[in-house]
């Protein structure tokens, strides 16, 4: 056979195989589409979670370390001398630093801002990007952060400071390492006086190379030694800022990678099963092709090509779908980084597409090689019938069971084609694993959602009558996403004694506590930290504790994982917290699961700040009710008692966080794709089996088997494999969940508690184990219906 005719014949064989086996073609295309789409999304987020920050950091000469130095213990000359320490490649400063609490006529008080005094936005370290307006040139001018909403303080507007001083907003700027919240001239910061200044200076350092966490820890220790004792208040590394910027996008990556791995495994199993089934069902055809001159190599290429054609279509559609899903997520990443122009990198699409086609080719190669090795005479003689005697022992054993004959015939059927049955079992197992993983993920995320805000567990909330603090200023009114305190314009306050008396006297009250949010400063931390203060029953407001314990009285603090990582503190350490004119020392007694305010929060008893000026008092009271008490009736009765207290009771409302909602939706979508592909794998195997046994089905119908019994026999042929696949996939899904959840916690900047991960109980595992049977039965319904409708005479004539 000439080369041209050989290629033409090979093309006809491929086209014929793809066109005739439509179910198998669809299965390969969908399996490839799903795995490619998952890989594109995961790969894009992995790239987006690192490259933008790295590029912006290099472009802006970001600071590897931002040090806060006590100006009362170290002179400016001593601070400047640290620029010559070993390993320091460049340094800037010292810059005077002040913490101010400005207010605008439009929205009232703003969150407290850490203001650095810099003569210009440039310099050897942390070159600021002026995004609007200009740099401050006079002592009464200020440059605000770029991410502050424009409606809060427009260019040209004024900020009022305590003491009657005003500042004019002349520009907006962005620091890639977040060295400060706002900037003025050095003289302007020095002139702040009693308007919130503290005797603190700032030094910015760049070290040689790209230092990691351990190297930066050593650099910070070296700096502490070079300064007078106690002079170094704290130091924030660029890794802290990078981690905060990466957190939201990086949260998606572990579970997407897990689904991508499941999709890749499913693609391999399904493609190998489809090609193997095609080889087994076309032995006579292969023998004929060899008899007319096709070489073994051409046979192998033909069957690999029959898998690659639908795989190529699935890859193309998968790349498109992956891009469509990835772009909204990349929009979130852009908002995190304050940058634009993020897109799916072309090389991610190319790499995923090439990798998918290689995987499909490799999966198809093994059964294709089997086709190439078949002897011509044997292939023509054997045809597509199962091997002699294969499955007879299983038929005899199953036939002894007290089951209807149609069911026992179906249960023994898989033993006639063990390789095909193994492929079906693996598809069901991975489909069950995907469903187990996704449902466990959903339960964990819902548990995490409830743990994020224990205040939402209260049935009733008591607030000041009329607009509360949150109505006085727009959301996210500052770079640190400050809470109500410092963002209201004189809201009504509660008469606390009357409110407590009314709640205590109201029938149905189980427990209650008061909460208020204050913007405080913590020694060694750049920017404000939110203090969540409690009054009353401290235990009722407890957050999920990762380590240590919850607060039991004044002088104690519980902080999130992120706070410990940024400050370098541990449980048992003491931190210095300043609220208004009061400075207190709090001992850290516990690590809480808390993601609010980027994990920079301090939970403490309000009694710890007894000397602080607190004009707002309690922001709200949270009430938990006794079992069986009607919330509506309780609220009605309590409001009648609160009429003279300037307060109003209302049912509490809690919602699912946006990130959790997106993760749930993505998990549901990807799981549906995986389970569908698993069902299609079953469909492919049952279609092949039914076509091979069509003559036997005709005989059964001729001796009296009804259509309903035919359906039962076909479904029974997959039920056993479904049960075995479900039991095999269950531990895989559980193990994957236990691996991925801690990784997602690390990406979010927190550790997880035990019950957030250990979500699989018997009530959940039993239906999940039965899910394998459901996948197998659903996949077999269509060919079972086809077999039931086949005419007896037509089936008997089919060989």
Buried (B, 14 or more C-beta within 10 A) or exposed (E): BEEEEBEEBBEEBBEEBBEEBEBBBBBBBBBBBBBBBBBBBBBBBBBBBBEBBEEBBEEBBBBBBBBBBBBEBBBBEBBBEBBEBEBBEBBBBBBBBBBBBBBBEEBBBBBBBBBBBBEEBEBBBBBBBBBBBBBBEEBBBBBBBBBBBEEBBBBEBBBBBBEEBEBBBBBBBBBBBBBBBBBBBBEBBBBBEEBBBBEBBBBBBBBEEEBEEEBBBEBBEBBBEBBEEEBBBBBBBBBBBBBBBBBBBBBBBBBBBBBBBBBBBBBBBBBBBBBBBBBBBBBBBBBBBBEEEBEBEBBBBBBBBBBBBBBBBBBBBBBBBBBEBBBEBBEBBBEBBBBEEBEBBEEBBEBBBEBBBEBBBEBBBEBBBBBBEBEBEEBBEBBBBBEEEEBEEBBEEBEEEEBEEBBBBBBBBBBBBBBBBBBBBBBBBBBBBBBBBBBBBBBBBBBBBBBBBBBBBBBBBBBBBEEBBBEBBEEBBBBBBBBBBBBBBEBBBBBBEBBBEBBEEBEBBBBBBBBBBBBBBBBBBBBBBBBBBBBBBBEBBBBBBBEBEBBEEBBBBBBBBBBBBBBEBEBEBEBEBBBBEBBBEBEBBBBBBBBBBBBBBBBBBBEBBEEBEBEBBBBBBBBBBEEEBEBEEBBEBBBEBBEEBBBBBBEBEBEBBEBBEBBBEBBBBBBBBBBBBBBBBBBBBBBBBBBBBBBBBBEBBEEEBEBEBBBBBBBBBBBBBBBBBBBBBBEBBBEBBBEBBBBBBBBBBBBBBEEBBBBBEEEBBEEBBBBBBBBBBBBBBBBBBBBBEBEBEEBBEEE
